[in-house]
Structures are given as C-alpha cells and as structure tokens.
C-alpha cells in the first residue's frame, strides 16, 4: 500500500448490560464506533478516551488482555484489540487516503449520551447481535461480536 496514511484511534465501548455504543457519522452517513485522529503529542489510548467523550459524552476505561511488557528504559502503551487499515475514498480536504485505526475495547464509566452536534448525528446503545441491522461497514458486526467474546473470556480493565 502506498499513498497517504493517517493514524486514528477508535473504541468499541460496552456498557454494563453488554450493549455496544454506535455513533451515526455525519460525513459518512453510516453507523460506526466512536474514534478519530490522534492529535500531536497524544498517545493512542489518550486519543480514544478523548474521542469517545468528545463525540458522545461517555467516560470510558480501556480493557486489556493482561499486563503489558514494561521496562524502565522505554514507555509502553496499552495494546489495541485490533489494528485495521481502512480506505477513506471521499475526503475533500485530503483526497483519497487510508486510516490505520488502532481499535481499543472500552467499558463505559458513564452511560448518559450527549452527542456532539456537527461531528455526529446521533449515538445510541445497541445490543451486539443487532449491530448488523444498522447501516454499518461490512466488517463491523463481526469485529464487535469478536470484541464481546474477548471481553466475556476475561479481559480486564486497565486503570
């Protein structure tokens, strides 16, 4: 793959009932998980927490499979659940490009939704098994089902 690539961070957010958070993306006209570009001097985990709160008003904590590698000589970051490369064909500001999306799994600390006008049209909690009934990218229902199974298998909250 050649061309322009941007790094983004996104969140598959679960509430205490096991429902997943979907946003209706203003530009794309479809339902997605919350997320966005990683700002300068921001790590991916900080970006995903910020993006979820900015877009939906929901505070989240990251979920992890366990303790990551640590060493005093380096800084380590929480490992994402998945890293996806997605085409972005219609962006008038940048033109066609790709997003390398670091997808984290999160648990909602708060559940009240306050969608950010202009960036998203709507947001809602949806049972995982109903995600496929929404206008979503083709990979999204399987990705969310895999994340739900991973959480159910014993992933832990990163504090």
WORA-V923222 format. One record per residue. N is the residue number from 1. NEAR is the number of other C-alpha atoms within 10 Angstrom. Layout:
# WORA-V923222
N/NEAR ; N/NEAR
This chain:
# WORA-V923222
1/6 ; 2/6 ; 3/7 ; 4/11 ; 5/16 ; 6/14 ; 7/15 ; 8/22 ; 9/27 ; 10/28 ; 11/30 ; 12/27 ; 13/28 ; 14/25 ; 15/18 ; 16/11 ; 17/8 ; 18/16 ; 19/18 ; 20/27 ; 21/27 ; 22/23 ; 23/22 ; 24/22 ; 25/19 ; 26/14 ; 27/12 ; 28/12 ; 29/12 ; 30/16 ; 31/23 ; 32/22 ; 33/21 ; 34/26 ; 35/25 ; 36/22 ; 37/17 ; 38/22 ; 39/12 ; 40/7 ; 41/8 ; 42/11 ; 43/13 ; 44/25 ; 45/22 ; 46/15 ; 47/22 ; 48/30 ; 49/22 ; 50/20 ; 51/22 ; 52/27 ; 53/20 ; 54/17 ; 55/24 ; 56/24 ; 57/18 ; 58/22 ; 59/20 ; 60/22 ; 61/18 ; 62/23 ; 63/24 ; 64/22 ; 65/17 ; 66/13 ; 67/10 ; 68/11 ; 69/11 ; 70/10 ; 71/8 ; 72/6 ; 73/6 ; 74/8 ; 75/8 ; 76/11 ; 77/13 ; 78/18 ; 79/21 ; 80/20 ; 81/20 ; 82/13 ; 83/16 ; 84/13 ; 85/15 ; 86/12 ; 87/12 ; 88/15 ; 89/11 ; 90/12 ; 91/11 ; 92/7 ; 93/6 ; 94/10 ; 95/11 ; 96/14 ; 97/16 ; 98/20 ; 99/19 ; 100/16 ; 101/23 ; 102/23 ; 103/24 ; 104/26 ; 105/26 ; 106/28 ; 107/24 ; 108/19 ; 109/13 ; 110/13 ; 111/18 ; 112/13 ; 113/17 ; 114/15 ; 115/21 ; 116/15 ; 117/11 ; 118/10 ; 119/15 ; 120/20 ; 121/17 ; 122/18 ; 123/22 ; 124/17 ; 125/19 ; 126/16 ; 127/13 ; 128/19 ; 129/13 ; 130/11 ; 131/22 ; 132/15 ; 133/8 ; 134/14 ; 135/12 ; 136/17 ; 137/11 ; 138/9 ; 139/9 ; 140/16 ; 141/18 ; 142/14 ; 143/15 ; 144/21 ; 145/15 ; 146/14 ; 147/23 ; 148/20 ; 149/12 ; 150/16 ; 151/20 ; 152/11 ; 153/10 ; 154/12 ; 155/16 ; 156/16 ; 157/15 ; 158/14 ; 159/7
